[in-house]
């Protein structure tokens, strides 16, 4: 009976370790990357929103940004920072054009 309980404890530890490395750690890594992306936002960055629209940041406030969509200068919409899913810096766009 003692060997069975030790075996059970080992399996529980293995299961917990598996769950940590397959579920919890990647989520923490993704959250850290998203927070770093939000901290590096700057005026003039091209962003992709969670709804699939591309725009350029015109103004940054505490938890909102004003994004200009399209070539129409009158289409500026305030939105939450959390609605931004990807950021492309202007210098990244220039570097990718130079490589081509």
Secondary structure as GFF3:
##gff-version 3
##sequence-region A 1 100
A	DSSP	alpha_helix	2	19	.	.	.	ID=ss1
A	DSSP	pi_helix	20	24	.	.	.	ID=ss2
A	DSSP	alpha_helix	25	39	.	.	.	ID=ss3
A	DSSP	beta_strand	46	49	.	.	.	ID=ss4
A	DSSP	beta_strand	54	60	.	.	.	ID=ss5
A	DSSP	beta_strand	64	69	.	.	.	ID=ss6
A	DSSP	beta_strand	76	80	.	.	.	ID=ss7
A	DSSP	three_ten_helix	81	83	.	.	.	ID=ss8
A	DSSP	beta_strand	84	88	.	.	.	ID=ss9
A	DSSP	alpha_helix	90	99	.	.	.	ID=ss10
###
